[in-house]
Amino acid sequence: MLSYRVALMIMINLYDNDYTAGIPTVKRRTMEKPETPTLCLPTFKSSPNLLVTWWRWWLQLISPAKSRKGMKLVNGHTINSAVLARYLSWLPNQDEASILKLLNPDDPQDVPRAIEFGITRMRGQHNSDMNYSQALDRIGAAKDIDTVFKKHPDLETQSYSWVGDVVVSHCDLPSAWKDGCDKALTVLTDAHMSAVCCAFNEFFSQDGCDLMRPWGANKYLGISDVEGVELSTNSTSFPNTAVSSESLLLVAGPTSVEEEPELDKDVLTLEEALTHDVAFGSPNIDHDPTIPSTSHPDTPALVSGPGINPDDYLLVYGKYIYKETICRWLLNKHFIAKSLNRQERVYSIRRSITGGNTFIIGDIFLTIIRINLTLTIALVCSTSIEHHSITCHHILASNVCTPDVKLTGQILTLIPTHQPVEQCSWLWMGDYVKTRSEIQGIKQTTEKVVEITAPGLLVELVNPETTCVRMRNDINSDKFFALNNLGNTWIIEELALSLACDTLWRNACGHSISIKNILHIPTPSDPSMFPYTLPDGSAGIICIEASKRLAASESGPSSECPLCGNKTDSMRAHVGIHILRASRGVTSINNNLKQQVGLHQPCGFCGRSGHQECKIRIKITNSGAVSKVESSCPYAHTFQYPNADIGSNNRPCGNVSLKCELCHPFLAPVTGKKSRTVAPFIDAVWHYNMIQHLEEVHPQYAHPEKLIGHPLPAQILTSFTLTALEQEDANIPMAQWLMPLFEGEKENVQVGSSSRKRKTNNAGVVNAKKACTSV
């Protein structure tokens, strides 16, 4: 039961008022007696007390949160076992093993045994560090007590043994509260507490007093900053307490270089920490001329108010700062001075400030995703981490962007500031991107948060700064209703998002990740939320080049040629004509292209050069045939390899991917086997680029454009021979035709021959009688 109790406390503190399902109805009664201020009277209908079935309510609340999918809060945030494990690690004496035991007990429903264990510990004064003999004694004592209660049930003090009217709402709670208040005042008086601090009746004499927000203005004690909140100074009811000179600490800089203490550069000093967040000379309390001022010219009035002790404040550079706030700004939970490095002071990126550089559940990252025909960037809050197909709660940051890692998370909604596009920043609205989901069996839909899984290769870690939306005038703070009451949120610059988008797209191209293999999400229920849009409604951050390729790949059977703009249903054959013309120097036609053919090894699908995703690879079977062609070019498509190599009268282009026999004279067998049984992928060369490949990689060999050199093997020479029909179809003048190196040789196909057949080479140009392979 400890796991349920701890988890509930964490959720209540971190996600206040976010989850309301499953909580029993609470009935509030109006205050009956004015002498019981601050008494809250919530009661549950027909319940003897509030703890009769507490574990059932907590079980109902925590059970979905402990599952892998988790529980969805009102604002869409996911609470699962990984999130609970993250915050449980902050508790003292909790390591990874103990947290795993808390979240996954062997018998989570064994309540009777848990009660017996509690009784056993009670016998040992709550000391669980007992030896075997002591455990036997205490268990025996507990068994004796249990036997006594069974024989004398009237001695049982549990609620089910109570008799009479024991419903909480039927008793006089104000009188019981007053008795408890009197006892508390007695204890405080014995502890020599100031009478001013115990004047409860005067404190709450006015209506609307809230213990959680004593200063009003929706400012919570210990959470909100009290800057700008005027503390009332009621001298009639609460005279100012005299403050001695010893109790008021004036923090000022060192008077000389010799007096300045030598501190480590990475340690945050008192002046640096306070002046970092507190403006100099901006006191939060108006100066009172009746109170004597100190030597500092900007010294404000002493802090005063109901229940406020001036000794709890320090005067720092003209402003009173609460001592607890100073400790929170200077020290971490381990009482170690915080670092000047902002990333090390952000608690969310690691479990402890002195720990390693760790990525944990709840951290955010950037990834690229497809939506409609657009490739855009997304800021995602992680909810699950998989490393080598094993779910884990944290991982080293250096291992995140690897192929063995998958991150699952929810897309954050961002809104831009009212600035020029080059200077604007994006702020998290506190909500998540949602989409419509159909309810099975009925014609209705419901909203659910979009949850995506991104590979580590397409992930970029980010550590944005935080800001308060209430202190900014370049945004509409009314749109941030999903944020916490403090108004704090993440902010990231436009330049950082654009740079990350371009970087991730280059990573995808570098690892030959096809644009169609990038994650695609459906249209959100509110299309203005994603992709991230600017104030004028236009798309904010998109990859233009990738979006164009995506549109080309989704255009259907007829695609638009990127070189000339004409529609074609076979981009390979159409672009091959452009490449052949460029290789033979036909400029009269190519000058009319909107984009020229690439100069170095142009892609056979798009005709461009220098694009990593256009790299071509082929798979060779044991028989030497090409079984598959692989390319991540957005214009790539499947085709019948044998038919494409032979050509036809209507489409004579024979620009196919070939295996260079000089680069791959043979394929090594699989390790441990005498013969190769697995067809490997090898780098291929396009037919029309073969002469350029020989010039660059094998310059010692002769070819039709270079008569001096070693003779090429006949089958290699045959593989890139051009026919008259190919060159006529490309409108190449006969004077510029590519002629065979040794015309008349039987192994070479004569230019102008009526036959289109070539000898099959080891690259896998299979015989025409074989079954066609679609690649």
C-alpha positions in Angstrom: 0.0 0.0 0.0 3.0 2.3 0.4 3.2 2.6 -3.4 -0.3 3.9 -3.6 0.1 6.4 -0.8 3.4 7.8 -2.1 2.1 8.0 -5.7 -1.0 9.8 -4.6 0.9 12.4 -2.7 3.1 13.0 -5.7 0.2 13.4 -8.0 -1.7 15.7 -5.7 1.3 18.0 -5.2 2.3 18.1 -8.9 -1.0 18.0 -10.7 -3.4 19.8 -8.4 -7.0 19.8 -9.6 -6.1 17.9 -12.9 -7.9 14.7 -12.2 -11.4 14.5 -10.8 -12.8 11.2 -12.0 -13.4 8.5 -9.4 -13.4 10.9 -6.4 -16.4 10.5 -4.1 -18.9 13.3 -3.8 -18.0 15.8 -1.1 -20.6 17.7 0.8 -19.7 21.1 2.4 -21.6 22.7 5.1 -21.6 26.4 5.9 -19.7 27.5 9.0 -22.0 27.4 12.0 -20.0 29.2 14.6 -17.9 32.3 13.9 -15.5 31.3 16.7 -14.1 28.5 14.5 -12.3 30.4 11.7 -10.6 28.4 9.0 -12.5 25.2 9.9 -13.1 23.2 6.8 -16.1 20.9 7.0 -16.0 18.5 4.1 -17.8 15.2 4.9 -18.6 12.1 2.8 -22.2 11.0 2.7 -23.1 8.2 5.1 -19.4 7.5 6.1 -18.3 7.0 9.7 -15.0 8.7 8.9 -12.9 9.6 5.9 -10.5 6.6 6.2 -12.9 3.7 6.2 -12.3 2.8 2.6 -9.4 5.1 1.7 -7.4 2.4 0.1 -10.2 1.5 -2.3 -10.4 5.1 -3.5 -6.6 5.4 -3.8 -6.5 2.0 -5.6 -9.2 3.3 -8.1 -7.1 6.4 -8.7 -3.6 4.8 -8.9 -4.3 1.6 -10.7 -4.6 3.2 -14.2 -1.6 5.4 -13.4 0.6 2.4 -12.7 -0.2 0.8 -16.1 2.1 1.3 -19.1 -0.5 3.5 -21.0 -1.0 5.5 -17.9 -3.8 7.9 -16.8 -4.8 11.0 -18.8 -5.2 14.1 -16.8 -7.7 16.9 -17.7 -5.0 18.9 -19.5 -4.0 15.7 -21.5 -0.8 14.9 -19.6 0.0 11.3 -19.2 0.8 9.8 -15.7 2.2 6.3 -15.9 4.6 4.2 -13.9 7.6 5.8 -15.6 6.5 9.3 -14.6 5.8 8.1 -11.0 9.3 6.5 -10.9 10.8 9.8 -11.9 9.4 11.7 -8.9 9.8 8.8 -6.5 13.5 9.0 -7.1 13.5 12.4 -5.4 12.5 10.9 -2.1 15.3 10.1 0.3 16.7 6.6 0.5 15.0 5.5 -2.7 17.1 3.8 -5.4 16.0 2.2 -8.6 15.4 -1.2 -7.0 13.2 0.1 -4.2 11.2 2.3 -6.6 10.6 -0.8 -8.8 9.4 -2.7 -5.8 7.1 0.1 -4.8 5.5 0.4 -8.2 5.4 -3.4 -8.8 4.8 -5.2 -5.4 4.6 -9.0 -5.5 1.1 -9.0 -4.1 -0.4 -5.5 -4.3 -3.8 -6.7 -3.0 -2.5 -8.5 0.1 -3.9 -5.9 2.5 -4.3 -8.3 5.6 -0.6 -9.2 5.5 0.3 -5.5 5.2 -1.8 -4.8 8.4 -0.1 -7.7 10.2 3.3 -6.3 9.2 2.3 -2.9 10.5 1.2 -4.4 13.9 4.6 -6.2 14.0 6.5 -3.0 13.5 4.4 -1.3 16.1 5.5 -3.9 18.6 9.1 -2.9 17.8 8.7 0.8 18.1 8.7 1.2 14.3 12.2 -0.3 14.0 12.3 -2.5 11.0 16.0 -3.3 11.5 15.5 -6.4 13.7 17.1 -9.7 13.8 15.5 -13.1 13.3 14.8 -13.7 17.0 13.3 -10.2 17.5 11.0 -10.8 14.5 9.8 -14.0 16.0 9.0 -12.3 19.3 7.2 -9.5 17.7 5.2 -11.7 15.4 4.2 -13.8 18.4 3.1 -10.7 20.2 1.1 -9.6 17.2 -0.5 -13.0 17.1 -1.4 -12.8 20.8 -3.0 -9.4 20.2 -5.0 -10.7 17.3 -6.2 -13.6 19.5 -7.3 -11.2 22.3 -9.4 -9.1 19.8 -11.0 -12.2 18.5 -12.1 -13.3 22.0 -13.0 -9.8 23.1 -14.4 -8.0 20.0 -15.6 -5.2 22.3 -12.0 -4.1 22.7 -11.6 -3.5 18.9 -11.1 0.2 18.1 -11.7 0.0 14.4 -14.6 1.9 12.8 -16.6 -1.2 12.0 -16.8 -2.0 15.7 -18.3 1.4 16.6 -21.9 1.7 17.7 -24.4 4.5 17.6 -24.5 7.5 15.2 -20.9 7.7 14.0 -21.4 9.6 10.8 -19.0 12.5 10.6 -21.5 15.0 9.2 -23.8 14.3 12.3 -21.2 15.4 14.9 -20.4 18.9 16.1 -17.2 19.5 14.3 -16.9 23.2 15.3 -16.8 22.4 19.0 -14.3 19.6 18.4 -12.2 22.0 16.3 -12.3 24.6 19.1 -11.1 22.1 21.7 -8.2 21.2 19.4 -7.4 24.9 18.8 -7.2 25.5 22.5 -4.8 22.6 23.0 -2.7 23.9 20.1 -2.5 27.4 21.6 -1.3 25.8 24.9 1.5 24.0 23.1 2.5 27.1 21.2 2.5 29.2 24.4 4.7 26.6 26.1 7.1 26.8 23.2 7.5 30.6 23.8 6.0 31.5 20.5 5.1 35.1 20.0 1.4 35.9 20.8 1.2 37.9 17.6 1.9 34.7 15.6 -0.9 32.8 17.4 -3.7 35.4 17.2 -5.9 33.2 14.9 -9.1 35.0 15.7 -7.6 38.4 14.6 -5.9 36.8 11.6 -9.2 35.5 10.2 -11.6 38.1 11.4 -12.1 39.2 7.8 -14.1 37.2 5.3 -12.3 35.4 2.4 -9.0 34.7 4.3 -7.2 31.8 2.7 -4.4 30.1 4.5 -2.9 28.9 1.2 -2.9 32.4 -0.2 -2.3 34.8 2.8 -1.4 37.7 0.5 -4.3 37.2 -1.9 -3.8 37.9 -5.6 -3.8 34.2 -6.2 -0.3 33.9 -4.7 0.4 30.7 -2.9 2.7 30.6 0.1 6.1 29.0 -0.7 5.2 28.6 -4.4 4.5 32.1 -5.9 6.8 35.0 -5.7 5.5 37.8 -3.6 7.1 40.5 -5.8 4.7 43.3 -6.5 2.2 42.2 -3.8 1.7 44.9 -1.2 1.6 43.6 2.3 -0.9 45.3 4.5 0.4 47.3 7.4 -2.4 47.5 10.0 -0.7 49.2 12.9 -3.9 49.3 15.0 -4.4 45.5 15.2 -0.8 44.4 14.6 1.8 46.8 15.7 5.2 46.5 14.0 7.6 44.3 16.0 10.8 46.0 16.8 13.8 44.6 14.9 17.2 44.7 16.3 20.2 45.6 14.3 21.6 42.1 14.7 18.5 40.5 13.2 18.5 42.5 10.0 21.2 41.3 7.7 22.3 43.7 5.0 23.9 41.8 2.1 26.2 43.9 0.1 29.2 43.4 -2.1 32.8 43.2 -0.8 34.4 46.5 0.0 37.8 45.6 -1.5 39.4 43.0 -3.6 41.4 41.6 -0.6 38.2 41.0 1.4 36.5 39.1 -1.4 36.3 35.4 -0.6 37.8 33.0 -3.2 35.0 30.9 -4.5 34.9 28.3 -7.2 33.7 29.9 -10.5 31.0 27.3 -10.9 29.5 28.0 -7.4 26.6 30.4 -7.3 27.3 33.1 -4.7 24.6 34.8 -2.6 24.8 38.1 -4.5 24.8 36.3 -7.9 21.8 34.2 -7.0 19.7 37.0 -5.6 20.5 39.7 -8.1 19.9 37.1 -10.9 16.2 37.1 -10.2 15.7 40.3 -8.2 16.1 43.7 -9.8 18.3 46.1 -7.8 16.5 48.9 -6.1 13.1 47.6 -6.8 11.6 47.1 -3.3 8.2 45.3 -3.1 7.1 47.5 -0.2 6.6 51.2 -0.2 8.9 53.2 2.0 7.4 54.2 5.3 8.9 57.5 6.6 7.9 56.6 10.2 10.4 53.7 10.2 14.0 54.7 10.5 16.0 53.8 7.4 19.4 52.1 7.2 22.6 53.4 5.7 21.6 52.2 2.2 19.8 55.0 0.3 17.2 52.6 -1.3 16.3 50.8 1.9 12.5 50.1 2.0 10.2 49.9 4.9 10.5 46.9 7.2 8.3 43.9 6.4 5.2 43.8 8.5 1.7 42.3 8.4 -0.5 39.7 10.0 1.6 36.8 11.3 4.7 38.1 9.5 8.0 38.1 11.5 10.5 40.6 10.1 13.3 38.4 11.4 12.4 36.0 8.6 13.5 38.4 5.9 16.9 39.7 4.7 17.5 43.0 3.0 19.3 42.4 -0.2 20.2 45.3 -2.5 17.2 47.3 -1.5 14.7 44.5 -1.3 13.4 42.2 1.4 13.8 38.5 0.5 12.4 35.6 2.5 15.1 33.4 4.0 13.5 30.3 2.7 13.6 31.7 -0.8 17.3 32.5 -0.4 18.0 28.9 0.5 15.9 27.7 -2.4 17.8 29.9 -4.9 21.3 29.0 -3.5 21.1 25.4 -2.5 19.7 22.2 -4.0 17.9 19.5 -2.0 21.3 18.0 -1.0 22.4 21.4 0.5 25.0 21.8 -2.3 25.5 25.2 -3.8 23.9 25.5 -7.2 26.0 25.9 -10.3 26.3 29.0 -12.5 25.5 26.6 -15.4 21.8 27.1 -16.1 21.5 23.5 -17.5 22.8 22.1 -14.3 20.3 24.1 -12.3 17.3 22.8 -14.3 16.2 19.9 -12.2 14.2 18.2 -15.0 17.1 17.1 -17.1 18.6 14.8 -14.4 17.8 13.0 -11.2 20.4 15.0 -9.2 22.6 18.0 -9.9 25.8 16.0 -9.2 24.7 13.0 -11.3 25.5 12.1 -14.9 24.0 13.7 -18.0 20.8 11.6 -18.1 17.7 11.8 -20.2 14.7 10.8 -18.1 10.9 10.4 -18.5 9.3 13.8 -18.7 12.2 15.5 -20.6 11.4 17.0 -23.9 12.9 16.5 -27.3 12.5 17.5 -31.0 11.6 15.3 -33.9 10.3 15.6 -37.5 6.9 14.2 -38.5 4.7 14.2 -41.5 1.2 15.7 -41.5 -0.7 15.8 -44.8 2.0 16.9 -47.4 4.2 18.8 -44.9 7.3 17.8 -43.0 7.5 19.8 -39.9 9.2 19.9 -36.4 7.4 18.8 -33.2 8.3 19.5 -29.6 7.5 16.3 -27.7 7.3 15.5 -23.9 8.6 11.9 -23.4 6.4 9.4 -21.7 8.4 6.2 -22.4 12.0 5.2 -23.4 13.0 2.0 -25.1 16.6 0.9 -25.4 17.3 -2.3 -27.2 13.5 -3.0 -27.1 13.6 -2.8 -23.3 11.6 -0.1 -21.5 13.7 2.0 -19.1 13.1 5.1 -17.0 16.3 6.9 -17.9 19.1 6.7 -20.4 22.4 8.5 -21.0 22.0 11.6 -23.2 24.8 10.4 -25.4 22.9 7.2 -26.2 19.6 8.9 -27.1 20.3 9.6 -30.8 21.2 6.1 -31.7 19.3 3.5 -33.8 18.6 1.3 -30.8 16.5 3.9 -29.0 12.9 4.7 -29.4 11.2 7.6 -27.6 7.4 7.8 -27.1 5.8 11.1 -26.1 3.1 13.7 -26.5 3.3 16.7 -28.9 3.3 20.0 -27.1 1.2 22.9 -28.4 3.2 26.0 -29.1 2.2 29.6 -29.8 4.5 32.3 -31.2 5.2 35.7 -29.8 4.0 38.9 -31.6 7.3 39.6 -33.2 8.9 39.4 -36.7 9.4 35.8 -37.8 13.2 36.0 -37.5 12.9 37.2 -33.9 9.9 35.4 -32.5 9.9 32.7 -29.9 7.5 29.8 -29.3 5.9 29.2 -25.9 4.2 26.1 -24.6 0.5 26.7 -24.0 0.3 23.9 -21.3 -1.7 21.6 -23.6 -1.0 18.8 -26.0 -2.0 18.2 -29.6 -5.3 16.2 -29.8 -7.1 14.4 -32.6 -10.5 13.0 -33.2 -11.0 9.3 -32.5 -14.1 7.3 -33.4 -15.9 5.4 -30.7 -16.6 1.8 -31.8 -20.2 0.9 -32.2 -21.5 4.4 -32.4 -21.2 7.3 -34.8 -19.5 9.6 -32.4 -16.0 10.8 -31.9 -13.9 11.8 -28.9 -10.7 13.7 -28.5 -7.5 12.0 -27.4 -4.0 13.2 -27.1 -1.7 12.3 -30.0 1.1 10.0 -28.8 4.0 9.3 -31.2 7.1 7.1 -31.2 10.3 8.5 -32.8 13.5 6.6 -33.5 16.6 7.9 -31.9 18.2 8.8 -35.3 15.4 11.4 -35.7 15.6 12.9 -32.2 17.3 16.2 -31.2 17.6 16.9 -27.4 16.6 20.4 -26.3 16.8 22.3 -23.0 14.7 25.4 -23.4 14.5 28.3 -21.0 11.5 29.0 -18.8 9.5 32.2 -18.7 6.4 33.6 -17.0 3.6 34.5 -19.4 2.1 37.0 -17.0 5.3 39.1 -17.2 5.3 39.3 -21.1 3.5 41.8 -23.2 4.2 40.1 -26.6 1.6 37.3 -26.2 -2.0 36.9 -25.2 -1.8 35.3 -21.7 -5.5 34.4 -21.9 -4.6 31.5 -24.3 -2.4 29.8 -21.6 -5.4 28.7 -19.4 -4.0 25.1 -19.3 -0.8 26.2 -17.5 -0.4 26.1 -13.7 -1.4 29.1 -11.6 2.2 30.5 -11.7 2.1 31.0 -15.4 5.6 29.4 -15.9 6.2 27.7 -19.2 9.0 26.7 -21.7 10.2 29.1 -24.4 12.3 28.2 -27.4 13.5 30.5 -30.2 12.4 30.3 -33.8 16.0 29.9 -35.0 16.6 26.9 -32.8 13.5 25.1 -34.1 14.4 25.8 -37.8 17.9 24.7 -37.2 16.8 21.4 -35.6 14.3 20.8 -38.4 17.0 21.1 -41.0 19.5 19.0 -39.0 17.0 16.2 -38.5 16.1 16.2 -42.2 19.8 15.8 -43.0 20.1 13.0 -40.5 17.2 11.2 -42.3 18.9 11.6 -45.6 22.3 10.6 -44.3 20.8 7.3 -42.9 18.8 6.6 -46.1 15.5 7.0 -44.3 12.8 7.4 -46.9 10.5 10.4 -46.5 7.6 7.9 -46.5 9.1 6.1 -43.5 9.0 9.2 -41.4 6.2 9.2 -38.8 2.8 10.5 -40.1 0.1 11.8 -37.8 -3.6 12.5 -38.6 -5.0 16.0 -38.8 -5.5 17.4 -35.3 -9.0 18.3 -34.0 -7.8 21.9 -34.0 -5.8 22.3 -37.2 -4.4 25.7 -36.0 -2.5 23.9 -33.2 -0.3 21.7 -35.5 1.7 22.2 -37.6 2.8 25.2 -35.5 1.3 28.3 -37.2 2.2 32.0 -37.2 -0.3 34.7 -36.1 -1.2 35.2 -39.8 -2.2 31.5 -40.1 0.7 30.4 -42.2 2.9 27.4 -41.3 5.6 28.3 -38.9 8.4 25.8 -39.2 8.5 23.4 -42.1 11.2 21.8 -44.3 10.5 23.2 -47.8 12.7 20.7 -49.6 11.3 17.7 -47.9 7.7 18.9 -48.3 8.3 19.3 -52.1 9.6 15.7 -52.3 6.7 14.5 -50.2 4.3 16.2 -52.6 6.1 14.5 -55.5 6.0 11.1 -53.9 2.3 11.4 -53.2 1.3 12.8 -56.5 0.0 9.4 -57.8 0.8 7.4 -61.0 1.6 10.6 -62.9 4.4 12.6 -61.4 5.8 16.0 -62.4 9.4 15.9 -63.6 11.6 18.0 -61.4 13.7 19.0 -64.4 11.2 20.0 -67.1 7.9 20.0 -65.2 6.1 17.6 -67.6 3.9 14.8 -66.2 5.0 11.2 -66.7 4.1 7.8 -65.3 7.7 6.4 -65.5 10.1 8.9 -64.0 13.1 6.6 -64.6 12.5 6.4 -68.4 11.6 10.1 -68.7 14.5 11.4 -66.6 16.8 8.9 -68.4 16.3 10.8 -71.6 17.4 14.1 -70.0 20.5 12.4 -68.6 21.4 10.8 -71.9 21.1 14.2 -73.7 23.3 15.8 -71.1 25.9 13.1 -71.4 26.1 13.4 -75.2 26.3 17.2 -75.0 22.9 18.0 -76.5 22.3 21.5 -75.1 19.7 22.8 -77.6 17.0 20.9 -75.8 18.3 20.9 -72.2 18.6 24.7 -72.2 14.8 24.9 -71.8 14.8 22.9 -68.6 13.8 24.7 -65.4 16.5 22.7 -63.6 19.6 21.3 -65.3 20.7 17.7 -65.0 23.3 17.1 -62.3 27.0 17.1 -63.4 28.2 14.3 -61.2 26.5 10.9 -61.3 22.9 12.2 -61.7 20.2 10.2 -60.0 18.3 8.0 -62.5 14.9 8.9 -60.9 15.2 12.7 -60.4 18.3 13.7 -62.5 20.0 15.6 -59.6 23.4 15.2 -58.0 24.7 15.5 -54.5 21.7 14.2 -52.6 22.5 11.4 -50.2 19.0 9.9 -50.3 19.4 9.3 -54.1 22.1 6.7 -53.5 21.2 3.6 -55.4 21.8 0.0 -54.2 20.8 -3.4 -55.7 20.5 -6.8 -54.2 22.2 -9.7 -56.1 20.9 -13.3 -55.9 23.2 -16.4 -56.0 22.3 -16.7 -59.7 23.7 -13.2 -60.4 20.3 -11.6 -61.0 19.1 -8.3 -59.6 16.3 -9.0 -57.2 15.7 -5.6 -55.7 16.6 -2.0 -56.2 16.8 0.3 -53.2 16.8 4.1 -53.2 15.4 6.8 -50.9 14.9 9.3 -53.7 11.4 10.8 -53.4 10.8 10.2 -57.1 11.8 6.5 -56.9 9.3 3.9 -58.1 9.1 0.2 -58.8 9.8 -1.2 -62.3 10.3 -4.5 -64.0 14.1 -4.7 -64.1 14.6 -7.2 -67.0 12.1 -5.3 -69.2 13.6 -2.0 -68.3 17.1 -3.2 -69.2 16.0 -4.6 -72.6 13.6 -1.7 -73.4 10.8 -1.5 -75.9 9.8 0.3 -79.0 7.6 2.7 -77.1 10.0 3.2 -74.2 13.5 2.3 -75.3 15.3 3.9 -72.4 17.6 1.3 -70.7 18.9 3.4 -67.8 18.9 0.8 -65.0 21.2 0.3 -62.0 24.2 -1.9 -62.8 26.7 -3.8 -60.8 30.3 -2.8 -61.7 32.2 -6.0 -62.2 35.5 -4.1 -61.6 34.3 -2.9 -58.2 32.6 -6.2 -57.2 34.3 -9.0 -59.1 32.8 -11.5 -56.8 30.6 -11.5 -53.7 32.1 -13.0 -50.5 30.2 -15.9 -49.0 28.4 -15.6 -45.7 30.6 -16.2 -42.7 30.7 -19.9 -41.7 29.2 -21.1 -45.1 30.9 -22.3 -48.2 28.4 -20.6 -50.5 26.6 -17.3 -50.1 22.9 -17.9 -49.3 21.9 -14.4 -48.4 21.5 -11.9 -51.2 23.5 -8.8 -50.2 23.0 -5.1 -51.1 25.8 -3.5 -53.1 26.3 0.0 -54.4 25.2 0.3 -58.0 25.9 2.6 -61.0 23.2 3.9 -63.3 23.6 2.7 -66.9 24.0 6.2 -68.4 26.6 7.1 -65.7 28.9 4.1 -66.4 31.4 6.0 -68.6 31.7 8.7 -65.9 32.2 6.0 -63.3 35.0 4.4 -65.3 36.7 7.8 -65.7 36.6 8.5 -62.0 37.2 5.1 -60.4 38.9 3.0 -63.1 40.8 5.4 -65.3 43.2 2.8 -66.5 40.6 1.1 -68.8 39.6 2.1 -72.3 35.9 2.8 -73.2 34.0 4.3 -76.2 35.1 7.8 -75.3 38.7 6.9 -74.4 40.5 4.7 -76.9 43.8 4.4 -74.9 43.9 2.0 -71.9 43.5 -1.5 -70.9 40.6 -3.3 -72.7 37.4 -3.7 -70.7 36.0 -7.2 -70.2 33.4 -7.8 -72.9 30.5 -8.3 -70.6 31.2 -4.9 -68.9 31.5 -3.2 -72.2 28.2 -4.8 -73.3 26.4 -3.7 -70.2 26.4 0.0 -71.0 26.3 -0.1 -74.8 23.7 2.2 -76.3 21.4 1.3 -79.2 20.3 3.4 -82.1 16.7 3.4 -80.8 17.7 4.8 -77.5 19.7 7.7 -79.0 17.1 8.4 -81.7 14.3 8.5 -79.0 16.4 11.1 -77.1 16.7 13.2 -80.3 20.5 13.0 -80.2 22.2 13.9 -83.6 23.9 11.0 -85.2 27.2 12.8 -85.1 27.0 12.7 -81.3 26.0 9.1 -80.9 28.0 6.9 -78.6 29.6 4.3 -80.9 30.9 0.9 -79.7 34.6 0.7 -78.9 35.2 -2.5 -81.1 32.5 -2.5 -83.7 31.9 -5.9 -85.2 32.9 -7.9 -82.1 30.3 -10.6 -81.5 30.1 -9.8 -77.8 29.1 -6.2 -78.5 25.6 -5.3 -79.7 25.9 -3.2 -82.9 24.5 0.3 -82.9 21.6 0.3 -85.2 20.9 -3.4 -84.9 17.3 -4.3 -85.0 17.7 -6.4 -82.0 17.5 -4.9 -78.5 18.9 -7.9 -76.7 22.1 -7.7 -74.6 24.1 -10.5 -73.1 23.2 -11.0 -69.5 25.9 -9.8 -67.1 26.7 -10.7 -63.6 24.8 -7.7 -62.4 21.6 -9.6 -62.9 20.2 -8.6 -66.2 18.1 -11.7 -66.4 17.1 -13.5 -69.5 13.9 -12.2 -71.1 12.4 -15.7 -70.7 12.6 -15.5 -67.0 9.8 -14.2 -64.8 9.9 -10.4 -64.5 10.9 -9.1 -61.1 9.3 -6.0 -59.8 11.8 -3.8 -58.0 
